[in-house]
């Protein structure tokens, strides 16, 4: 835990009236499946995508991912074929192994439900992709409020997705807890005015992102423990 003493954190959490989750890398371990599919697709096309390069794409909107791919592989790189192949590879991967739920999510979810705290999802993924991933993970009916990249003009790191989610929850963004795992997500959450918690999906944690957030935790289990202790 950084960026706050225990008493200050409890006070901040007591003021929370709604919680906004990111999806990829925060609730679901989708990023590992994406990276695997991207590397397989690129290899079919005669390219190599190093693990470090794939990790650098964490949290980016797919248009930004495509731009980075062209920068890395060259303008001759066939994005249409890559997208087709990576989609085929991804389906094979998740149909075989499913999509994992990140540590602590179900515990935190139960605490929020027991507390009657509204919660929603704010993701840079397109809505159909987000719903598909939730179904593969067995969480298809968990989120009534979902704001995806389709719903806003600007994706993360702009704050629009979080502001839209807070509006749909009918809660001021200043009273929302935003949970994020990437630099782009933390930038968006922080700019929105939400109390922002950084749970890095890629280690070591990015120093700039750590400083931008209000709080850094190891996983959602640690967030759940802090939530349970907020009234102590």
Buried (B, 14 or more C-beta within 10 A) or exposed (E): BEBBEEEEBBEBBEEBBBBBBBBBBBBBBBBBBBBBBBBBBBEBBEBEBEEEBBEBBBBBBBEBBBEBBEEBBEEEBEEEEBBEBBEBBBBEBBEEEEBEBBBBBBBBBEBBEEEEBBBBBBBBBBBEBBBBBBEBBEBEEBBEBBBBBEBBEEBBBBBBBBBBBBEBBEBEBEBBBBBBBBBBBBBBBBBBBBBBBBBBBBEEBBEEBBEBBBBBBBBBBBBBBBBBEBEE
